Amino acid sequence: MIASLNGIVRSKSPGSIVLDVQGVGYEVFISSRTYDLLPAIGEECFLLIQTNVREDAITLFGFEKQETKKLFLLLVTVSGIGPKLALAILSGLGSEELTTAISMEDYARLTAISGVGKKTAQRLCVELGEKVGRLAPSGVEGQPSVVSGSPAQGNAVQDAVSALINLGYPQHLAWQALRRVQKQHGEGADAMAVEELIRLALQGLA
């Protein structure tokens, strides 16, 4: 099985790239976000690879970092999501945005992705909510960031999430609780102190 490729970019498009590895050209399917990070044609490129073997084809999928590959592997475990839709989802949202949307059950953000309907969004949240929360420990790369549509903006919400995790709550539940706080208090949540966010989140988790 091919786990990674390091070669020269011979051609590229938002959906695929051809890498020349010692004279052999490998077609690798990628998301549009990975495409945006590719070097110019003729330059060297390294990609992590997921090899998909079927009776009629061997298909390679490429990723710029391990976190994105892990998300891809999680996505294809969800009923109704194949590799092509998984790449479309990764094209629609960055890794951190996608992790946050799933953790907080942000259906509006998920259904804005081409090919993702309400039922698919619900399956993503139900089947992957806890799993994406375990992708990376709090405070390191891969933790959901505070993005548009997330709970109160700034460091306060991140501190509140960390505090809830330290109290023993799973990361995805911590984000969901803070999402509810925002829905209940609207713009007022933006100005709340960490202690107030924690108190209201705990009420929702009780």
C-alpha positions as CSV (number, residue, x, y, z in Angstrom):
1,M,0.0,0.0,0.0
2,I,1.3,3.5,-0.9
3,A,1.4,5.7,2.3
4,S,3.1,8.8,0.8
5,L,4.6,10.1,-2.4
6,N,7.4,12.6,-3.0
7,G,7.9,13.6,-6.6
8,I,7.7,16.4,-9.2
9,V,4.4,18.0,-10.1
10,R,3.7,17.2,-13.8
11,S,0.1,18.5,-13.9
12,K,-2.5,19.7,-11.4
13,S,-6.1,20.7,-11.1
14,P,-8.5,21.4,-8.2
15,G,-9.4,17.7,-8.1
16,S,-6.2,15.9,-8.9
17,I,-2.5,16.0,-9.4
18,V,0.0,13.9,-11.3
19,L,3.3,13.3,-9.4
20,D,6.3,12.0,-11.2
21,V,8.2,9.7,-8.9
22,Q,11.4,8.5,-10.5
23,G,9.8,8.4,-13.9
24,V,6.5,7.0,-12.9
25,G,3.4,9.3,-13.0
26,Y,0.9,8.8,-10.1
27,E,-2.5,10.4,-10.4
28,V,-3.6,11.4,-7.0
29,F,-7.1,12.8,-6.2
30,I,-7.1,15.8,-3.8
31,S,-9.5,18.4,-2.3
32,S,-9.5,21.9,-3.6
33,R,-7.9,23.1,-0.4
34,T,-5.0,20.8,-0.8
35,Y,-4.7,22.1,-4.4
36,D,-4.4,25.6,-3.1
37,L,-1.3,24.5,-1.2
38,L,0.5,22.7,-4.0
39,P,3.8,24.0,-5.4
40,A,4.1,25.1,-9.1
41,I,4.3,22.6,-11.9
42,G,7.9,21.3,-12.2
43,E,8.6,21.7,-8.4
44,E,8.9,18.9,-5.8
45,C,5.9,17.9,-3.8
46,F,5.2,15.6,-0.8
47,L,1.8,14.2,-0.1
48,L,0.4,11.7,2.4
49,I,-1.5,9.0,0.5
50,Q,-4.6,6.8,1.2
51,T,-4.7,3.9,-1.2
52,N,-8.2,2.7,-2.0
53,V,-8.2,-0.8,-3.6
54,R,-11.3,-2.1,-5.5
55,E,-11.8,-5.0,-7.9
56,D,-11.7,-2.6,-10.9
57,A,-9.4,0.1,-9.7
58,I,-6.6,1.3,-7.4
59,T,-7.2,4.9,-6.5
60,L,-4.9,7.3,-4.6
61,F,-6.1,10.1,-2.4
62,G,-3.6,12.8,-1.3
63,F,-3.4,15.1,1.8
64,E,-1.1,17.8,2.8
65,K,-1.1,16.9,6.5
66,Q,-1.9,13.9,8.8
67,E,-4.9,15.7,10.4
68,T,-6.6,16.0,7.0
69,K,-6.0,12.4,6.2
70,K,-7.4,11.3,9.5
71,L,-10.5,13.3,8.9
72,F,-10.9,11.7,5.5
73,L,-10.7,8.3,7.0
74,L,-13.3,9.2,9.5
75,L,-15.6,10.7,6.9
76,V,-15.7,7.5,4.7
77,T,-16.8,5.5,7.7
78,V,-20.1,7.4,7.8
79,S,-23.0,5.7,6.0
80,G,-23.5,7.3,2.5
81,I,-20.2,9.0,2.3
82,G,-17.7,7.7,-0.2
83,P,-14.2,9.0,-1.0
84,K,-15.5,11.6,-3.6
85,L,-18.0,13.1,-1.2
86,A,-15.4,13.0,1.6
87,L,-13.0,15.1,-0.6
88,A,-15.9,17.5,-1.4
89,I,-16.5,18.0,2.3
90,L,-12.8,18.6,2.9
91,S,-12.9,21.1,0.0
92,G,-15.9,22.9,1.5
93,L,-14.4,23.3,5.0
94,G,-10.9,23.4,6.4
95,S,-9.9,20.7,8.9
96,E,-10.4,22.9,12.0
97,E,-13.7,24.4,10.6
98,L,-15.0,20.9,9.9
99,T,-14.1,19.5,13.3
100,T,-15.8,22.5,14.9
101,A,-18.9,22.2,12.8
102,I,-19.3,18.5,13.6
103,S,-18.5,18.9,17.3
104,M,-21.1,21.7,17.7
105,E,-23.7,20.1,15.4
106,D,-23.6,23.1,13.1
107,Y,-26.0,21.8,10.5
108,A,-26.2,25.1,8.6
109,R,-22.5,25.1,8.0
110,L,-22.4,21.4,7.0
111,T,-25.3,21.6,4.6
112,A,-23.7,24.5,2.9
113,I,-21.2,22.0,1.4
114,S,-22.1,20.7,-2.0
115,G,-23.5,17.2,-1.8
116,V,-24.3,17.3,2.0
117,G,-28.0,17.3,2.9
118,K,-29.6,17.5,6.3
119,K,-29.6,13.7,6.8
120,T,-26.0,13.4,5.9
121,A,-25.1,16.3,8.2
122,Q,-27.0,14.6,11.0
123,R,-25.1,11.3,10.4
124,L,-21.8,13.2,10.5
125,C,-22.6,14.7,13.9
126,V,-24.0,11.6,15.4
127,E,-21.3,9.2,14.2
128,L,-18.3,11.4,14.4
129,G,-19.1,14.0,17.1
130,E,-17.0,12.2,19.8
131,K,-14.4,10.9,17.4
132,V,-13.4,14.3,16.0
133,G,-13.1,15.6,19.5
134,R,-10.4,13.0,20.1
135,L,-8.4,13.8,16.9
136,A,-6.0,16.0,18.9
137,P,-5.6,16.8,22.6
138,S,-6.7,20.3,23.8
139,G,-4.2,23.0,23.0
140,V,-2.4,21.4,20.1
141,E,-2.8,21.5,16.3
142,G,-6.1,20.0,15.3
143,Q,-8.1,21.4,18.1
144,P,-11.3,23.1,16.7
145,S,-10.7,26.9,16.3
146,V,-13.2,29.6,17.0
147,V,-14.7,30.4,13.6
148,S,-17.7,32.3,12.2
149,G,-20.8,30.6,13.6
150,S,-19.0,29.2,16.7
151,P,-19.6,30.2,20.3
152,A,-18.4,33.5,21.8
153,Q,-15.3,34.7,20.0
154,G,-11.8,35.1,21.4
155,N,-9.7,33.4,24.1
156,A,-12.6,33.2,26.6
157,V,-14.4,30.4,24.8
158,Q,-11.1,28.5,24.3
159,D,-10.4,28.8,28.0
160,A,-13.9,27.7,28.8
161,V,-13.6,24.6,26.6
162,S,-10.3,23.7,28.3
163,A,-11.8,24.1,31.7
164,L,-14.8,21.8,30.9
165,I,-12.4,19.2,29.5
166,N,-10.3,19.4,32.7
167,L,-13.6,18.8,34.6
168,G,-13.9,15.5,32.7
169,Y,-16.3,16.5,29.9
170,P,-15.5,15.2,26.3
171,Q,-14.3,17.9,24.0
172,H,-17.3,17.6,21.6
173,L,-19.7,18.0,24.5
174,A,-17.9,21.1,25.7
175,W,-18.2,22.7,22.3
176,Q,-21.9,21.7,22.0
177,A,-22.6,23.2,25.5
178,L,-21.0,26.5,24.5
179,R,-22.9,26.5,21.2
180,R,-26.1,26.4,23.2
181,V,-25.0,29.3,25.3
182,Q,-24.5,31.4,22.2
183,K,-27.9,30.4,20.8
184,Q,-29.6,31.3,24.1
185,H,-27.8,34.6,24.7
186,G,-27.0,35.8,21.2
187,E,-24.5,38.6,20.9
188,G,-24.4,38.9,24.7
189,A,-22.3,35.7,24.8
190,D,-19.5,37.6,23.0
191,A,-18.8,39.8,26.1
192,M,-19.1,37.1,28.7
193,A,-16.2,36.3,31.0
194,V,-14.8,32.7,31.1
195,E,-16.4,32.1,34.5
196,E,-19.8,33.0,33.2
197,L,-19.4,30.9,30.0
198,I,-18.4,27.9,32.2
199,R,-21.3,28.4,34.6
200,L,-23.9,28.5,31.8
201,A,-22.3,25.6,29.9
202,L,-22.4,23.5,33.1
203,Q,-26.1,24.3,33.5
204,G,-26.7,23.0,30.0
205,L,-24.7,19.8,30.7
206,A,-26.4,19.1,34.0
